[in-house]
Amino acid sequence: MRGMRRGEREQQPRMLDAPLYQGFRFCVVGAGTAYALSTILPFGEQRATFLDTWFYSLALVGTAMLAVARPLLVRHHRPAWLCVGLAVASWAAGDIYWSAAFSASPGDEIPVPSLADVFYIGIYPLAFAGFILLARAAVTRLPASVLLDRAVISLAAGAVFCASVVVHVLSIDSGGALGEKITYLLYPVGDLMLIIISLVVLATVRRRSYPTWWLLGLGAGFFATADTAYLFGLSKDAYVDGSWVDGLWMLGLMFMALAGSLNPATGE
């Protein structure tokens, strides 16, 4: 980085190895993993209510803080990681707002779009910008024709997924509300774009990549799976707060935040 001394460049990534930061990362990953596991364990009606209230919100806030901490501590790729961090924080804010405003409301009484959807959908343009900036740095030496080939292959693979979801969303009875259908359509389209970028970069860098892109790709994949399951469950009113879908959303955010917490010099 121009304008920085060599010692400063080496010192900044070491901040990610500080015991306090490492301890915080361990707590965030532990809380997110614990919540995700709790959504698939057979608790039945014995499931503790605190898991889906203050513990869930605490895990979301911690994950957002971990994601935003990276650009605050390290200048390396700061604009990219700031976008990713704000993306995670945006979705977390939307879900906390949704839980506070609508968790006790029947599904047919929840307005779509709502302020929660604004924050939810905010993850996509922010994460897309961050992914693009990181991808530019990862594949700068490859010719455009190679990148185009990777993009076409990834787009073809994702188009099947997106088409099936779009057809289902259009078939949902929303009382003729155009805004509701457009809102629902933005989710699979946003997921598809993030997955395409991840696949293109992973297919390009291959073994030369640190775990960063694998974690970003897993995060995007978990998010797409959760969004798809939620949208398919809308027509059957099958979504239940605290289900495995919430666990996948939590893992998606956690992996994105974890990707930014890795030391760029060591990949750890």
ABEGO torsion letter per residue (X at the ends): XBGBBAAAAAAAAAAAABAAAAAAAAAAAAAAAAAAAAAABBAEAABBAAAABAAAAAAAAAAAAAAAAAAAABABGAAAAAAAAAAAAAAAAAAAAAAAAAAABBAAABBOBBAAAAAAAAAAAAAAAAAAAAAAAAAAABBAAAAAAAAAAAAAAAAAAAAAAAAAAAABBAGGBAAAAAAAAAAAAAAAAAAAAAAAAAAAAEAABBAAAAAAAAAAAAAAAAAAAAAAAAAAGABBBGBAAAAAAAAAAAAAAAAAABBAAAGX
